[in-house]
């Protein structure tokens, strides 16, 4: 009776929703994932620095 939980949230950089993936399907890793891709993560980091 338990349905699979598909987690998703908007990317903190581009705003596009993305879903849980294998590589971050660990216990608490999902909470730490903010970006849909490494590219967005890098861009966000660069934007932070130059801001
Ligand atoms: Zn993104």
mmCIF file of the protein (N, C-alpha, C, O) and its ligand, coordinates in Angstrom:
data_MODEL
# 
_entry.id   MODEL 
# 
loop_
_entity.id 
_entity.type 
_entity.pdbx_number_of_molecules 
1 polymer     1 
2 non-polymer 1 
# 
_entity_poly.entity_id                      1 
_entity_poly.type                           'polypeptide(L)' 
_entity_poly.nstd_linkage                   no 
_entity_poly.nstd_monomer                   no 
_entity_poly.pdbx_seq_one_letter_code       
;(UNK)(UNK)(UNK)(UNK)(UNK)(UNK)(UNK)(UNK)(UNK)(UNK)(UNK)(UNK)(UNK)(UNK)(UNK)(UNK)
(UNK)(UNK)(UNK)(UNK)(UNK)(UNK)(UNK)(UNK)(UNK)(UNK)(UNK)(UNK)(UNK)(UNK)(UNK)(UNK)
(UNK)(UNK)(UNK)(UNK)(UNK)(UNK)(UNK)(UNK)(UNK)(UNK)(UNK)(UNK)(UNK)(UNK)(UNK)(UNK)
(UNK)(UNK)(UNK)
;
_entity_poly.pdbx_seq_one_letter_code_can   XXXXXXXXXXXXXXXXXXXXXXXXXXXXXXXXXXXXXXXXXXXXXXXXXXX 
_entity_poly.pdbx_strand_id                 A 
# 
loop_
_entity_poly_seq.entity_id 
_entity_poly_seq.num 
_entity_poly_seq.mon_id 
_entity_poly_seq.hetero 
1 1  UNK n 
1 2  UNK n 
1 3  UNK n 
1 4  UNK n 
1 5  UNK n 
1 6  UNK n 
1 7  UNK n 
1 8  UNK n 
1 9  UNK n 
1 10 UNK n 
1 11 UNK n 
1 12 UNK n 
1 13 UNK n 
1 14 UNK n 
1 15 UNK n 
1 16 UNK n 
1 17 UNK n 
1 18 UNK n 
1 19 UNK n 
1 20 UNK n 
1 21 UNK n 
1 22 UNK n 
1 23 UNK n 
1 24 UNK n 
1 25 UNK n 
1 26 UNK n 
1 27 UNK n 
1 28 UNK n 
1 29 UNK n 
1 30 UNK n 
1 31 UNK n 
1 32 UNK n 
1 33 UNK n 
1 34 UNK n 
1 35 UNK n 
1 36 UNK n 
1 37 UNK n 
1 38 UNK n 
1 39 UNK n 
1 40 UNK n 
1 41 UNK n 
1 42 UNK n 
1 43 UNK n 
1 44 UNK n 
1 45 UNK n 
1 46 UNK n 
1 47 UNK n 
1 48 UNK n 
1 49 UNK n 
1 50 UNK n 
1 51 UNK n 
# 
loop_
_struct_asym.id 
_struct_asym.entity_id 
A 1 
B 2 
# 
loop_
_chem_comp.id 
_chem_comp.type 
_chem_comp.mon_nstd_flag 
UNK 'L-peptide linking' . 
ZN  non-polymer         . 
# 
_pdbx_entity_nonpoly.entity_id   2 
_pdbx_entity_nonpoly.name        ? 
_pdbx_entity_nonpoly.comp_id     ZN 
# 
_pdbx_nonpoly_scheme.asym_id         B 
_pdbx_nonpoly_scheme.entity_id       2 
_pdbx_nonpoly_scheme.mon_id          ZN 
_pdbx_nonpoly_scheme.ndb_seq_num     1 
_pdbx_nonpoly_scheme.pdb_seq_num     101 
_pdbx_nonpoly_scheme.auth_seq_num    101 
_pdbx_nonpoly_scheme.pdb_mon_id      ZN 
_pdbx_nonpoly_scheme.auth_mon_id     ZN 
_pdbx_nonpoly_scheme.pdb_strand_id   A 
_pdbx_nonpoly_scheme.pdb_ins_code    . 
# 
loop_
_atom_site.group_PDB 
_atom_site.id 
_atom_site.type_symbol 
_atom_site.label_atom_id 
_atom_site.label_alt_id 
_atom_site.label_comp_id 
_atom_site.label_asym_id 
_atom_site.label_entity_id 
_atom_site.label_seq_id 
_atom_site.pdbx_PDB_ins_code 
_atom_site.Cartn_x 
_atom_site.Cartn_y 
_atom_site.Cartn_z 
_atom_site.occupancy 
_atom_site.B_iso_or_equiv 
_atom_site.pdbx_formal_charge 
_atom_site.auth_seq_id 
_atom_site.auth_comp_id 
_atom_site.auth_asym_id 
_atom_site.auth_atom_id 
_atom_site.pdbx_PDB_model_num 
ATOM   1   N  N  . UNK A 1 1  ? 0.825  -1.203 0.000   1.00 0.00 ? 1   UNK A N  1 
ATOM   2   C  CA . UNK A 1 1  ? 0.000  0.000  0.000   1.00 0.00 ? 1   UNK A CA 1 
ATOM   3   C  C  . UNK A 1 1  ? 0.859  1.253  0.000   1.00 0.00 ? 1   UNK A C  1 
ATOM   4   O  O  . UNK A 1 1  ? 0.355  2.371  0.112   1.00 0.00 ? 1   UNK A O  1 
ATOM   5   N  N  . UNK A 1 2  ? 2.139  1.051  -0.125  1.00 0.00 ? 2   UNK A N  1 
ATOM   6   C  CA . UNK A 1 2  ? 3.024  2.217  -0.108  1.00 0.00 ? 2   UNK A CA 1 
ATOM   7   C  C  . UNK A 1 2  ? 3.433  2.583  -1.522  1.00 0.00 ? 2   UNK A C  1 
ATOM   8   O  O  . UNK A 1 2  ? 4.036  1.784  -2.239  1.00 0.00 ? 2   UNK A O  1 
ATOM   9   N  N  . UNK A 1 3  ? 3.105  3.767  -1.900  1.00 0.00 ? 3   UNK A N  1 
ATOM   10  C  CA . UNK A 1 3  ? 3.469  4.189  -3.245  1.00 0.00 ? 3   UNK A CA 1 
ATOM   11  C  C  . UNK A 1 3  ? 4.857  4.830  -3.230  1.00 0.00 ? 3   UNK A C  1 
ATOM   12  O  O  . UNK A 1 3  ? 5.239  5.473  -2.252  1.00 0.00 ? 3   UNK A O  1 
ATOM   13  N  N  . UNK A 1 4  ? 5.585  4.658  -4.287  1.00 0.00 ? 4   UNK A N  1 
ATOM   14  C  CA . UNK A 1 4  ? 6.926  5.234  -4.341  1.00 0.00 ? 4   UNK A CA 1 
ATOM   15  C  C  . UNK A 1 4  ? 6.868  6.749  -4.288  1.00 0.00 ? 4   UNK A C  1 
ATOM   16  O  O  . UNK A 1 4  ? 6.065  7.390  -4.967  1.00 0.00 ? 4   UNK A O  1 
ATOM   17  N  N  . UNK A 1 5  ? 7.719  7.284  -3.484  1.00 0.00 ? 5   UNK A N  1 
ATOM   18  C  CA . UNK A 1 5  ? 7.735  8.736  -3.315  1.00 0.00 ? 5   UNK A CA 1 
ATOM   19  C  C  . UNK A 1 5  ? 8.695  9.380  -4.317  1.00 0.00 ? 5   UNK A C  1 
ATOM   20  O  O  . UNK A 1 5  ? 9.910  9.194  -4.238  1.00 0.00 ? 5   UNK A O  1 
ATOM   21  N  N  . UNK A 1 6  ? 8.147  10.119 -5.233  1.00 0.00 ? 6   UNK A N  1 
ATOM   22  C  CA . UNK A 1 6  ? 8.989  10.805 -6.211  1.00 0.00 ? 6   UNK A CA 1 
ATOM   23  C  C  . UNK A 1 6  ? 9.204  12.236 -5.746  1.00 0.00 ? 6   UNK A C  1 
ATOM   24  O  O  . UNK A 1 6  ? 8.309  13.081 -5.787  1.00 0.00 ? 6   UNK A O  1 
ATOM   25  N  N  . UNK A 1 7  ? 10.394 12.459 -5.316  1.00 0.00 ? 7   UNK A N  1 
ATOM   26  C  CA . UNK A 1 7  ? 10.687 13.785 -4.793  1.00 0.00 ? 7   UNK A CA 1 
ATOM   27  C  C  . UNK A 1 7  ? 11.131 14.717 -5.909  1.00 0.00 ? 7   UNK A C  1 
ATOM   28  O  O  . UNK A 1 7  ? 11.848 14.311 -6.824  1.00 0.00 ? 7   UNK A O  1 
ATOM   29  N  N  . UNK A 1 8  ? 10.715 15.917 -5.830  1.00 0.00 ? 8   UNK A N  1 
ATOM   30  C  CA . UNK A 1 8  ? 11.134 16.904 -6.822  1.00 0.00 ? 8   UNK A CA 1 
ATOM   31  C  C  . UNK A 1 8  ? 11.114 18.286 -6.204  1.00 0.00 ? 8   UNK A C  1 
ATOM   32  O  O  . UNK A 1 8  ? 10.374 18.550 -5.256  1.00 0.00 ? 8   UNK A O  1 
ATOM   33  N  N  . UNK A 1 9  ? 11.937 19.162 -6.754  1.00 0.00 ? 9   UNK A N  1 
ATOM   34  C  CA . UNK A 1 9  ? 11.945 20.542 -6.299  1.00 0.00 ? 9   UNK A CA 1 
ATOM   35  C  C  . UNK A 1 9  ? 12.612 21.408 -7.359  1.00 0.00 ? 9   UNK A C  1 
ATOM   36  O  O  . UNK A 1 9  ? 13.350 20.904 -8.205  1.00 0.00 ? 9   UNK A O  1 
ATOM   37  N  N  . UNK A 1 10 ? 12.354 22.703 -7.312  1.00 0.00 ? 10  UNK A N  1 
ATOM   38  C  CA . UNK A 1 10 ? 12.917 23.577 -8.333  1.00 0.00 ? 10  UNK A CA 1 
ATOM   39  C  C  . UNK A 1 10 ? 14.386 23.831 -8.092  1.00 0.00 ? 10  UNK A C  1 
ATOM   40  O  O  . UNK A 1 10 ? 14.846 23.926 -6.954  1.00 0.00 ? 10  UNK A O  1 
ATOM   41  N  N  . UNK A 1 11 ? 15.109 23.937 -9.186  1.00 0.00 ? 11  UNK A N  1 
ATOM   42  C  CA . UNK A 1 11 ? 16.530 24.241 -9.107  1.00 0.00 ? 11  UNK A CA 1 
ATOM   43  C  C  . UNK A 1 11 ? 16.711 25.644 -8.531  1.00 0.00 ? 11  UNK A C  1 
ATOM   44  O  O  . UNK A 1 11 ? 15.986 26.573 -8.888  1.00 0.00 ? 11  UNK A O  1 
ATOM   45  N  N  . UNK A 1 12 ? 17.674 25.781 -7.648  1.00 0.00 ? 12  UNK A N  1 
ATOM   46  C  CA . UNK A 1 12 ? 17.893 27.065 -6.986  1.00 0.00 ? 12  UNK A CA 1 
ATOM   47  C  C  . UNK A 1 12 ? 18.497 28.084 -7.935  1.00 0.00 ? 12  UNK A C  1 
ATOM   48  O  O  . UNK A 1 12 ? 18.538 29.277 -7.634  1.00 0.00 ? 12  UNK A O  1 
ATOM   49  N  N  . UNK A 1 13 ? 18.962 27.616 -9.071  1.00 0.00 ? 13  UNK A N  1 
ATOM   50  C  CA . UNK A 1 13 ? 19.594 28.534 -10.016 1.00 0.00 ? 13  UNK A CA 1 
ATOM   51  C  C  . UNK A 1 13 ? 18.676 28.859 -11.193 1.00 0.00 ? 13  UNK A C  1 
ATOM   52  O  O  . UNK A 1 13 ? 18.364 30.024 -11.439 1.00 0.00 ? 13  UNK A O  1 
ATOM   53  N  N  . UNK A 1 14 ? 18.247 27.829 -11.918 1.00 0.00 ? 14  UNK A N  1 
ATOM   54  C  CA . UNK A 1 14 ? 17.456 28.057 -13.126 1.00 0.00 ? 14  UNK A CA 1 
ATOM   55  C  C  . UNK A 1 14 ? 15.959 27.940 -12.852 1.00 0.00 ? 14  UNK A C  1 
ATOM   56  O  O  . UNK A 1 14 ? 15.146 28.358 -13.677 1.00 0.00 ? 14  UNK A O  1 
ATOM   57  N  N  . UNK A 1 15 ? 15.597 27.393 -11.732 1.00 0.00 ? 15  UNK A N  1 
ATOM   58  C  CA . UNK A 1 15 ? 14.186 27.342 -11.377 1.00 0.00 ? 15  UNK A CA 1 
ATOM   59  C  C  . UNK A 1 15 ? 13.427 26.180 -11.988 1.00 0.00 ? 15  UNK A C  1 
ATOM   60  O  O  . UNK A 1 15 ? 12.230 26.019 -11.751 1.00 0.00 ? 15  UNK A O  1 
ATOM   61  N  N  . UNK A 1 16 ? 14.112 25.382 -12.761 1.00 0.00 ? 16  UNK A N  1 
ATOM   62  C  CA . UNK A 1 16 ? 13.436 24.244 -13.386 1.00 0.00 ? 16  UNK A CA 1 
ATOM   63  C  C  . UNK A 1 16 ? 13.310 23.116 -12.380 1.00 0.00 ? 16  UNK A C  1 
ATOM   64  O  O  . UNK A 1 16 ? 14.259 22.809 -11.659 1.00 0.00 ? 16  UNK A O  1 
ATOM   65  N  N  . UNK A 1 17 ? 12.140 22.501 -12.332 1.00 0.00 ? 17  UNK A N  1 
ATOM   66  C  CA . UNK A 1 17 ? 11.949 21.403 -11.403 1.00 0.00 ? 17  UNK A CA 1 
ATOM   67  C  C  . UNK A 1 17 ? 12.749 20.180 -11.816 1.00 0.00 ? 17  UNK A C  1 
ATOM   68  O  O  . UNK A 1 17 ? 12.820 19.835 -12.996 1.00 0.00 ? 17  UNK A O  1 
ATOM   69  N  N  . UNK A 1 18 ? 13.335 19.546 -10.851 1.00 0.00 ? 18  UNK A N  1 
ATOM   70  C  CA . UNK A 1 18 ? 14.042 18.304 -11.132 1.00 0.00 ? 18  UNK A CA 1 
ATOM   71  C  C  . UNK A 1 18 ? 13.704 17.290 -10.048 1.00 0.00 ? 18  UNK A C  1 
ATOM   72  O  O  . UNK A 1 18 ? 13.295 17.634 -8.940  1.00 0.00 ? 18  UNK A O  1 
ATOM   73  N  N  . UNK A 1 19 ? 13.888 16.052 -10.406 1.00 0.00 ? 19  UNK A N  1 
ATOM   74  C  CA . UNK A 1 19 ? 13.471 14.991 -9.500  1.00 0.00 ? 19  UNK A CA 1 
ATOM   75  C  C  . UNK A 1 19 ? 14.663 14.266 -8.916  1.00 0.00 ? 19  UNK A C  1 
ATOM   76  O  O  . UNK A 1 19 ? 15.809 14.443 -9.328  1.00 0.00 ? 19  UNK A O  1 
ATOM   77  N  N  . UNK A 1 20 ? 14.347 13.464 -7.963  1.00 0.00 ? 20  UNK A N  1 
ATOM   78  C  CA . UNK A 1 20 ? 15.380 12.693 -7.292  1.00 0.00 ? 20  UNK A CA 1 
ATOM   79  C  C  . UNK A 1 20 ? 16.110 11.793 -8.285  1.00 0.00 ? 20  UNK A C  1 
ATOM   80  O  O  . UNK A 1 20 ? 15.521 11.287 -9.239  1.00 0.00 ? 20  UNK A O  1 
ATOM   81  N  N  . UNK A 1 21 ? 17.354 11.615 -8.046  1.00 0.00 ? 21  UNK A N  1 
ATOM   82  C  CA . UNK A 1 21 ? 18.143 10.772 -8.939  1.00 0.00 ? 21  UNK A CA 1 
ATOM   83  C  C  . UNK A 1 21 ? 18.941 9.760  -8.142  1.00 0.00 ? 21  UNK A C  1 
ATOM   84  O  O  . UNK A 1 21 ? 19.087 9.865  -6.924  1.00 0.00 ? 21  UNK A O  1 
ATOM   85  N  N  . UNK A 1 22 ? 19.446 8.790  -8.859  1.00 0.00 ? 22  UNK A N  1 
ATOM   86  C  CA . UNK A 1 22 ? 20.200 7.728  -8.208  1.00 0.00 ? 22  UNK A CA 1 
ATOM   87  C  C  . UNK A 1 22 ? 21.367 8.261  -7.395  1.00 0.00 ? 22  UNK A C  1 
ATOM   88  O  O  . UNK A 1 22 ? 21.575 7.880  -6.243  1.00 0.00 ? 22  UNK A O  1 
ATOM   89  N  N  . UNK A 1 23 ? 22.118 9.148  -8.022  1.00 0.00 ? 23  UNK A N  1 
ATOM   90  C  CA . UNK A 1 23 ? 23.369 9.551  -7.404  1.00 0.00 ? 23  UNK A CA 1 
ATOM   91  C  C  . UNK A 1 23 ? 23.160 10.341 -6.122  1.00 0.00 ? 23  UNK A C  1 
ATOM   92  O  O  . UNK A 1 23 ? 24.056 10.414 -5.281  1.00 0.00 ? 23  UNK A O  1 
ATOM   93  N  N  . UNK A 1 24 ? 21.980 10.933 -5.968  1.00 0.00 ? 24  UNK A N  1 
ATOM   94  C  CA . UNK A 1 24 ? 21.764 11.626 -4.707  1.00 0.00 ? 24  UNK A CA 1 
ATOM   95  C  C  . UNK A 1 24 ? 20.553 11.069 -3.976  1.00 0.00 ? 24  UNK A C  1 
ATOM   96  O  O  . UNK A 1 24 ? 19.872 11.783 -3.241  1.00 0.00 ? 24  UNK A O  1 
ATOM   97  N  N  . UNK A 1 25 ? 20.299 9.811  -4.183  1.00 0.00 ? 25  UNK A N  1 
ATOM   98  C  CA . UNK A 1 25 ? 19.168 9.183  -3.522  1.00 0.00 ? 25  UNK A CA 1 
ATOM   99  C  C  . UNK A 1 25 ? 19.554 8.647  -2.154  1.00 0.00 ? 25  UNK A C  1 
ATOM   100 O  O  . UNK A 1 25 ? 18.853 7.820  -1.570  1.00 0.00 ? 25  UNK A O  1 
ATOM   101 N  N  . UNK A 1 26 ? 20.678 9.133  -1.659  1.00 0.00 ? 26  UNK A N  1 
ATOM   102 C  CA . UNK A 1 26 ? 21.097 8.733  -0.321  1.00 0.00 ? 26  UNK A CA 1 
ATOM   103 C  C  . UNK A 1 26 ? 20.162 9.264  0.744   1.00 0.00 ? 26  UNK A C  1 
ATOM   104 O  O  . UNK A 1 26 ? 19.150 9.894  0.437   1.00 0.00 ? 26  UNK A O  1 
ATOM   105 N  N  . UNK A 1 27 ? 20.488 9.019  1.944   1.00 0.00 ? 27  UNK A N  1 
ATOM   106 C  CA . UNK A 1 27 ? 19.594 9.396  3.046   1.00 0.00 ? 27  UNK A CA 1 
ATOM   107 C  C  . UNK A 1 27 ? 19.255 10.880 3.039   1.00 0.00 ? 27  UNK A C  1 
ATOM   108 O  O  . UNK A 1 27 ? 18.134 11.282 2.726   1.00 0.00 ? 27  UNK A O  1 
ATOM   109 N  N  . UNK A 1 28 ? 20.239 11.668 3.389   1.00 0.00 ? 28  UNK A N  1 
ATOM   110 C  CA . UNK A 1 28 ? 19.967 13.094 3.565   1.00 0.00 ? 28  UNK A CA 1 
ATOM   111 C  C  . UNK A 1 28 ? 20.518 13.937 2.430   1.00 0.00 ? 28  UNK A C  1 
ATOM   112 O  O  . UNK A 1 28 ? 20.489 15.166 2.480   1.00 0.00 ? 28  UNK A O  1 
ATOM   113 N  N  . UNK A 1 29 ? 21.016 13.267 1.417   1.00 0.00 ? 29  UNK A N  1 
ATOM   114 C  CA . UNK A 1 29 ? 21.638 14.021 0.338   1.00 0.00 ? 29  UNK A CA 1 
ATOM   115 C  C  . UNK A 1 29 ? 20.620 14.863 -0.418  1.00 0.00 ? 29  UNK A C  1 
ATOM   116 O  O  . UNK A 1 29 ? 20.928 15.951 -0.906  1.00 0.00 ? 29  UNK A O  1 
ATOM   117 N  N  . UNK A 1 30 ? 19.424 14.350 -0.503  1.00 0.00 ? 30  UNK A N  1 
ATOM   118 C  CA . UNK A 1 30 ? 18.404 15.071 -1.263  1.00 0.00 ? 30  UNK A CA 1 
ATOM   119 C  C  . UNK A 1 30 ? 18.191 16.481 -0.703  1.00 0.00 ? 30  UNK A C  1 
ATOM   120 O  O  . UNK A 1 30 ? 17.962 17.425 -1.459  1.00 0.00 ? 30  UNK A O  1 
ATOM   121 N  N  . UNK A 1 31 ? 18.266 16.616 0.597   1.00 0.00 ? 31  UNK A N  1 
ATOM   122 C  CA . UNK A 1 31 ? 18.063 17.925 1.210   1.00 0.00 ? 31  UNK A CA 1 
ATOM   123 C  C  . UNK A 1 31 ? 19.198 18.880 0.866   1.00 0.00 ? 31  UNK A C  1 
ATOM   124 O  O  . UNK A 1 31 ? 19.037 20.100 0.909   1.00 0.00 ? 31  UNK A O  1 
ATOM   125 N  N  . UNK A 1 32 ? 20.326 18.317 0.530   1.00 0.00 ? 32  UNK A N  1 
ATOM   126 C  CA . UNK A 1 32 ? 21.478 19.161 0.243   1.00 0.00 ? 32  UNK A CA 1 
ATOM   127 C  C  . UNK A 1 32 ? 21.583 19.505 -1.228  1.00 0.00 ? 32  UNK A C  1 
ATOM   128 O  O  . UNK A 1 32 ? 22.349 20.386 -1.621  1.00 0.00 ? 32  UNK A O  1 
ATOM   129 N  N  . UNK A 1 33 ? 20.811 18.806 -2.035  1.00 0.00 ? 33  UNK A N  1 
ATOM   130 C  CA . UNK A 1 33 ? 20.834 19.093 -3.467  1.00 0.00 ? 33  UNK A CA 1 
ATOM   131 C  C  . UNK A 1 33 ? 19.982 20.323 -3.766  1.00 0.00 ? 33  UNK A C  1 
ATOM   132 O  O  . UNK A 1 33 ? 18.793 20.356 -3.449  1.00 0.00 ? 33  UNK A O  1 
ATOM   133 N  N  . UNK A 1 34 ? 20.592 21.320 -4.371  1.00 0.00 ? 34  UNK A N  1 
ATOM   134 C  CA . UNK A 1 34 ? 19.878 22.563 -4.654  1.00 0.00 ? 34  UNK A CA 1 
ATOM   135 C  C  . UNK A 1 34 ? 19.725 22.804 -6.141  1.00 0.00 ? 34  UNK A C  1 
ATOM   136 O  O  . UNK A 1 34 ? 18.848 23.556 -6.568  1.00 0.00 ? 34  UNK A O  1 
ATOM   137 N  N  . UNK A 1 35 ? 20.573 22.172 -6.928  1.00 0.00 ? 35  UNK A N  1 
ATOM   138 C  CA . UNK A 1 35 ? 20.582 22.477 -8.353  1.00 0.00 ? 35  UNK A CA 1 
ATOM   139 C  C  . UNK A 1 35 ? 20.314 21.232 -9.179  1.00 0.00 ? 35  UNK A C  1 
ATOM   140 O  O  . UNK A 1 35 ? 20.579 20.106 -8.760  1.00 0.00 ? 35  UNK A O  1 
ATOM   141 N  N  . UNK A 1 36 ? 19.771 21.479 -10.385 1.00 0.00 ? 36  UNK A N  1 
ATOM   142 C  CA . UNK A 1 36 ? 19.363 20.358 -11.225 1.00 0.00 ? 36  UNK A CA 1 
ATOM   143 C  C  . UNK A 1 36 ? 20.564 19.693 -11.876 1.00 0.00 ? 36  UNK A C  1 
ATOM   144 O  O  . UNK A 1 36 ? 20.493 18.541 -12.303 1.00 0.00 ? 36  UNK A O  1 
ATOM   145 N  N  . UNK A 1 37 ? 21.660 20.420 -11.948 1.00 0.00 ? 37  UNK A N  1 
ATOM   146 C  CA . UNK A 1 37 ? 22.814 19.853 -12.624 1.00 0.00 ? 37  UNK A CA 1 
ATOM   147 C  C  . UNK A 1 37 ? 24.092 20.462 -12.061 1.00 0.00 ? 37  UNK A C  1 
ATOM   148 O  O  . UNK A 1 37 ? 24.064 21.451 -11.329 1.00 0.00 ? 37  UNK A O  1 
ATOM   149 N  N  . UNK A 1 38 ? 25.189 19.856 -12.415 1.00 0.00 ? 38  UNK A N  1 
ATOM   150 C  CA . UNK A 1 38 ? 26.475 20.393 -11.965 1.00 0.00 ? 38  UNK A CA 1 
ATOM   151 C  C  . UNK A 1 38 ? 26.723 21.761 -12.584 1.00 0.00 ? 38  UNK A C  1 
ATOM   152 O  O  . UNK A 1 38 ? 27.365 22.628 -11.990 1.00 0.00 ? 38  UNK A O  1 
ATOM   153 N  N  . UNK A 1 39 ? 26.194 21.931 -13.802 1.00 0.00 ? 39  UNK A N  1 
ATOM   154 C  CA . UNK A 1 39 ? 26.357 23.208 -14.486 1.00 0.00 ? 39  UNK A CA 1 
ATOM   155 C  C  . UNK A 1 39 ? 25.712 24.333 -13.683 1.00 0.00 ? 39  UNK A C  1 
ATOM   156 O  O  . UNK A 1 39 ? 26.331 25.371 -13.448 1.00 0.00 ? 39  UNK A O  1 
ATOM   157 N  N  . UNK A 1 40 ? 24.488 24.125 -13.270 1.00 0.00 ? 40  UNK A N  1 
ATOM   158 C  CA . UNK A 1 40 ? 23.788 25.135 -12.487 1.00 0.00 ? 40  UNK A CA 1 
ATOM   159 C  C  . UNK A 1 40 ? 24.508 25.368 -11.170 1.00 0.00 ? 40  UNK A C  1 
ATOM   160 O  O  . UNK A 1 40 ? 24.598 26.500 -10.694 1.00 0.00 ? 40  UNK A O  1 
ATOM   161 N  N  . UNK A 1 41 ? 25.005 24.325 -10.600 1.00 0.00 ? 41  UNK A N  1 
ATOM   162 C  CA . UNK A 1 41 ? 25.717 24.439 -9.336  1.00 0.00 ? 41  UNK A CA 1 
ATOM   163 C  C  . UNK A 1 41 ? 26.960 25.320 -9.505  1.00 0.00 ? 41  UNK A C  1 
ATOM   164 O  O  . UNK A 1 41 ? 27.252 26.178 -8.671  1.00 0.00 ? 41  UNK A O  1 
ATOM   165 N  N  . UNK A 1 42 ? 27.676 25.087 -10.597 1.00 0.00 ? 42  UNK A N  1 
ATOM   166 C  CA . UNK A 1 42 ? 28.886 25.859 -10.864 1.00 0.00 ? 42  UNK A CA 1 
ATOM   167 C  C  . UNK A 1 42 ? 28.534 27.316 -11.164 1.00 0.00 ? 42  UNK A C  1 
ATOM   168 O  O  . UNK A 1 42 ? 29.203 28.237 -10.695 1.00 0.00 ? 42  UNK A O  1 
ATOM   169 N  N  . UNK A 1 43 ? 27.489 27.506 -11.942 1.00 0.00 ? 43  UNK A N  1 
ATOM   170 C  CA . UNK A 1 43 ? 27.082 28.871 -12.289 1.00 0.00 ? 43  UNK A CA 1 
ATOM   171 C  C  . UNK A 1 43 ? 26.628 29.626 -11.047 1.00 0.00 ? 43  UNK A C  1 
ATOM   172 O  O  . UNK A 1 43 ? 26.948 30.801 -10.870 1.00 0.00 ? 43  UNK A O  1 
ATOM   173 N  N  . UNK A 1 44 ? 25.897 28.958 -10.214 1.00 0.00 ? 44  UNK A N  1 
ATOM   174 C  CA . UNK A 1 44 ? 25.423 29.589 -8.990  1.00 0.00 ? 44  UNK A CA 1 
ATOM   175 C  C  . UNK A 1 44 ? 26.599 29.979 -8.113  1.00 0.00 ? 44  UNK A C  1 
ATOM   176 O  O  . UNK A 1 44 ? 26.599 31.045 -7.497  1.00 0.00 ? 44  UNK A O  1 
ATOM   177 N  N  . UNK A 1 45 ? 27.586 29.124 -8.059  1.00 0.00 ? 45  UNK A N  1 
ATOM   178 C  CA . UNK A 1 45 ? 28.769 29.412 -7.258  1.00 0.00 ? 45  UNK A CA 1 
ATOM   179 C  C  . UNK A 1 45 ? 29.516 30.601 -7.839  1.00 0.00 ? 45  UNK A C  1 
ATOM   180 O  O  . UNK A 1 45 ? 29.995 31.461 -7.100  1.00 0.00 ? 45  UNK A O  1 
ATOM   181 N  N  . UNK A 1 46 ? 29.614 30.652 -9.151  1.00 0.00 ? 46  UNK A N  1 
ATOM   182 C  CA . UNK A 1 46 ? 30.313 31.763 -9.811  1.00 0.00 ? 46  UNK A CA 1 
ATOM   183 C  C  . UNK A 1 46 ? 29.542 33.053 -9.613  1.00 0.00 ? 46  UNK A C  1 
ATOM   184 O  O  . UNK A 1 46 ? 30.136 34.103 -9.369  1.00 0.00 ? 46  UNK A O  1 
ATOM   185 N  N  . UNK A 1 47 ? 28.222 32.981 -9.716  1.00 0.00 ? 47  UNK A N  1 
ATOM   186 C  CA . UNK A 1 47 ? 27.393 34.168 -9.543  1.00 0.00 ? 47  UNK A CA 1 
ATOM   187 C  C  . UNK A 1 47 ? 27.536 34.694 -8.119  1.00 0.00 ? 47  UNK A C  1 
ATOM   188 O  O  . UNK A 1 47 ? 27.559 35.903 -7.889  1.00 0.00 ? 47  UNK A O  1 
ATOM   189 N  N  . UNK A 1 48 ? 27.629 33.789 -7.193  1.00 0.00 ? 48  UNK A N  1 
ATOM   190 C  CA . UNK A 1 48 ? 27.779 34.186 -5.793  1.00 0.00 ? 48  UNK A CA 1 
ATOM   191 C  C  . UNK A 1 48 ? 29.082 34.939 -5.589  1.00 0.00 ? 48  UNK A C  1 
ATOM   192 O  O  . UNK A 1 48 ? 29.139 35.945 -4.882  1.00 0.00 ? 48  UNK A O  1 
ATOM   193 N  N  . UNK A 1 49 ? 30.120 34.428 -6.222  1.00 0.00 ? 49  UNK A N  1 
ATOM   194 C  CA . UNK A 1 49 ? 31.438 35.027 -6.034  1.00 0.00 ? 49  UNK A CA 1 
ATOM   195 C  C  . UNK A 1 49 ? 31.508 36.432 -6.637  1.00 0.00 ? 49  UNK A C  1 
ATOM   196 O  O  . UNK A 1 49 ? 32.016 37.373 -6.028  1.00 0.00 ? 49  UNK A O  1 
ATOM   197 N  N  . UNK A 1 50 ? 30.972 36.533 -7.869  1.00 0.00 ? 50  UNK A N  1 
ATOM   198 C  CA . UNK A 1 50 ? 31.073 37.804 -8.579  1.00 0.00 ? 50  UNK A CA 1 
ATOM   199 C  C  . UNK A 1 50 ? 30.039 38.814 -8.091  1.00 0.00 ? 50  UNK A C  1 
ATOM   200 O  O  . UNK A 1 50 ? 30.146 40.009 -8.367  1.00 0.00 ? 50  UNK A O  1 
ATOM   201 N  N  . UNK A 1 51 ? 29.060 38.334 -7.380  1.00 0.00 ? 51  UNK A N  1 
ATOM   202 C  CA . UNK A 1 51 ? 28.023 39.248 -6.880  1.00 0.00 ? 51  UNK A CA 1 
ATOM   203 C  C  . UNK A 1 51 ? 28.597 40.074 -5.744  1.00 0.00 ? 51  UNK A C  1 
ATOM   204 O  O  . UNK A 1 51 ? 27.896 40.910 -5.174  1.00 0.00 ? 51  UNK A O  1 
HETATM 205 ZN ZN . ZN  B 2 .  ? 19.220 24.254 -12.850 1.00 0.00 ? 101 ZN  A ZN 1 
# 
